[in-house]
Amino acid sequence: MKMLMLGNEAVARGLYEAGCAVVSSYPGTPSTEITEAVAKYPEVYAEWAPNEKVAMETAFGASLAGKRSFCGMKHVGLNVAADPLFTLSYTGVNGGLVIAVADDAGMHSSQNEQDSRHYARAAKLPMLEPADSAEGLAFAKLAYELSEQFDTPVLLKMCTRIAHSQSVVETGERITPPEKPYVKDGAKYIMMPGNAKRRHPVVEARTAALTAWAETADINRVEDGPDKSMGILTSSTSYQYVKETLGDAYPVLKLGMVWPLPVEKIRSFAAGVDKLVVVEELDGFLEAWCREIGLEVEGKSLFSPIDELSQNLVAAPLGKAPDVGVKLDAAIPARPPVMCAGCPHRGLFFTLNKLKLTVLGDIGCYTLGAVAPLAAIDSTLCMGASVSGIHGFLKAGGDPKKTVAVIGDSTFMHSGMTGLVNIAYNESPATVIILDNSITGMTGHQQNPTTGYNLKGDPCTKIDLETLCRSVGIRRVRVVDPYDLSQCETAIKEELEADEASVIISRRPCALLKYVKHKKPLTVDASKCVGCKSCMRIGCPAISITDGKAAVDATLCVGCGVCQQLCKFDALQGHEEV
């Protein structure tokens, strides 16, 4: 059957058709939908793991048992999973193991731009890179074949545009791979130094064999063109930009495997054109490799290593007129990112700003606490860094009476727990605030170990945050409602004054969760409103000033009442629950 599919959805279909049995991932845009889509197939066991390292180790365990397995993550998640990744290259697999990593050129939802192709080369692992949804499905299936043929995990690299665009795929039937029983083999799977030394030559031989395979593989294909004055070497979404811009005018070598690379195929292609140009996003990975094998090539002298490419950014350096498109004459007002109306984090960050505290932040939708007018975050590094960071900040002389760390419930489970253990073990008087909104909000409402539900929505063990924090040695643990500004301020002040570590759990479900019942929207009594704009200090998108008076957008307001607590004139009128 032919149908339109998102790139991520197509990869999930490929996993299903290939007979994948076990999936373990951590959500991260733009990779999340792969695991969400594959979870809809009842034949596949799928789960959210607490973090990417755990997910990859789980997938390895399933592979060891003889089943085809998968784990998926975004580019920064691969940093978290790098420890098992590099050693998995040495152990190889039993059942096929596919690892998807989705890069985010342009940083649509990420804290850095990172080119994951470097991981493939550094870990000496094959990497496939689809250029549309059809290839996403096909490459997922091919990845299992390569994994078992060459005894290796296989990296499947996506990017935002391929993951989140739709194109036509043709679906097939699910196959059941031959049974692969587990056979005890310490020399292969126990990576102590003596065994690892003997496995390294195996890895090098495998790379040579994969390089030979790449020379004749159909996924590395030459598309001829009449004008040999220039030849284009490209892959992934860059290939789409090249074809949309240049059509079939020039020869193109489109790579489906971006590591290891086919030496002779690329040399032969380069010999048939006057000039070789590499079109690739982010780093000059292919360009540098071409130079290593002695080719003259142009690449990053034409195309920036920063941000995404586009049709126009490809056209102009290659001498083609950019498509100017249609431009509006009117200026479009800026729309800065902002927390949703009724977001439970807003009141907490308002309080932190009011108290003029140093706030070490973390990764999540609550990172928006850094944006004006709340402007309450001083740093954001990576998952879990706020909890570890406050410990170092205080040990280096930071003021424990004026410093807090904030972290979300899912991020705390991901990598905040170990930082809290460090605080307890090495005795920092740190105040850590866990923003518990009962969901993983930043990636689209995925379950996590604190919600009581698994990936498929079934009830499961619910981690009790209060008990967990106490069990690692934190004696002072309390819960506050972030909609209650007075309660938040009192709790923060009291815990900052304590001479030991403490945890404040700011608990209220995300306002966008379907089961959350909201109050009716607030209204403004214009006779009482003096236009002081105190209600604007929380940055709620439901509040504006019209004709000098506060106005509430009833389509956005959820009646949380935080703004009411700022109004000294009782101009904001509340209502009961719907």
Phi, psi and omega in degrees: 000134176265137181202159175279135177218145166300152177305315180295320179295323179292321175300316178300320178295321178297320177299315180298310182296331181280356178087023176302137184249329186227129179232129175223125185215170167238134184295139177194118180292129016256029184263345197305318189293342177301308183288323177297321181287318183289336178293343180282349178269115185296340180286348185250128171280125182226143183212157164267128175267162179297329175203177187289326178298314178298319180299314181293321179292326175294315179298322176298317179300319178293320176298317179301322179286352176105004181260150172287131187226168185209146165221148182228151181195168172272177188300317180289338174293330178293333173299318181295324183268006185298329181301303177292329184304310186293326180279330173302329176300326180281317184289327190072200189229172165248283167284155182300142181231120180243135181238114177267135174230130184247115179278156185232064175301132185097349177050051177297328182208041185217160181268356174204166169257128187218136182259106187288351178299332178297328178295320180299314181292316183294320180273355179060052180235146177291145178227126174258147183221099180288154181249000175195181184294321180300317177290330176302314178294311184295320183289328176298318178291318179297324182301322178292321178298315179294320181302314182279329178292319185253008177055060184207146163295150179237129177273134176244109186265121173253172170219168187306314186290324178284321181296324190247015173253160180250141170208173188281135173232158174244115184277158178229193181266155176285136175256155175253111183296154176302143180298132178238094181293153175285131176238125182300127183208082184298325181296333181268323190250349178260102189269062166274162190310317183299317179287320182297324178298324180282339179278334183301314176301329177296319179297316180295319178295323179295319178299319178296319180293321178291326176297318177295320178298319182297334182298325185245003184292137180297335183286346170256097191237147175262127174251112188286158175213153186289332184265105184269011179292341180210140173236142184249128171254124187201178178197172171053218183293336177297326177299318180296319179296320179298313183291323179291328183274315188256345183063224181255023186290325185239153174295141180229130170257106183264118183267128171262335173249119183259359168195135349289162187258147182280105187299304186291325180296318180288320177299317180296318179297315181298324181292339183268001180231159180286325183219134179258126179237130177259125176248111182209149179276152178063235190288157176277061185292306179292322180300312181297322181292322177300319178294326178299326181265015170089018181264145170275131188208150172245146180200271184287353169288341180253326188237135184291145172278007183247135173072177178288157165274174175206174178303314183290323179291337174276321186295309188301311180294339180264013174083015179255145180288127177296152176277113185287339178065210181242132181240133177283140177286325183285144176287134179268125181296145179293145177235085181293152178297144183210150175296149180295157172301132180082005179302129181293345181280341189298312182297322179295314180290327175300318180293317179298320178293317180301322182277357178055050182267156167278125186238115173274118186263179183218188186266122179167180179294339178289352172300339176296350173296350177278344187274142176299146008271356181291310172042054189247008184242137181260336181206148171216121186243293181200176184302123177088352188291336181296318184287316176293321185294320181295326177300310179295322180300317181286323178295335180269008175109004176297154184277112181292345179276352184228019186225135174224162170244143175238144181202144180282166182296315180293318180293325176298317178291328181295305185202015176272336184299316183293326175296322178292323174300319179297320178298314180292315184294318183258013165056066170263139175278050187276146174252115182249128179250117177266119181271092187266098178257017171067023181190165170268098192281323193291336183253008173110033173072056172267150177290160175213174187299349180264356188269339182088007178224149179265186183304323183273005177085007179277144177300144181208181179303133179249121179287128179270111185297319180299313180295320180299313181297319178294324184292337179269001173114008178269115183276330182261104179227126179218158182244137176231160174261115184293346174286343181261096186296321180296318179296317179298313182297317179298314182297315182297315180298316182294318182288327176294330180281343180292147180265027177213172181293147177213156177235128172252125177258111178272104193243118169193135183297151174307135183295343182269355179293138188296331184276353182284126178266127182258158171281166177294154179302149175287160173233162182249127172274100186299334180290337180261338183287127180255005179071030182285343177069017176300325181292341180282349185291344180268354177066033180280129181292349180276350184249136176216174176246123179233123181054039176080002181238153175295145176224142181245127177278109184293341179282344181251324187295136178248009176069031184293333175086002180297316180296328180300326183289348179262346184271117181277355187246007178057036181277338180265119186258127181265167181221166180284172179297149178295000000 
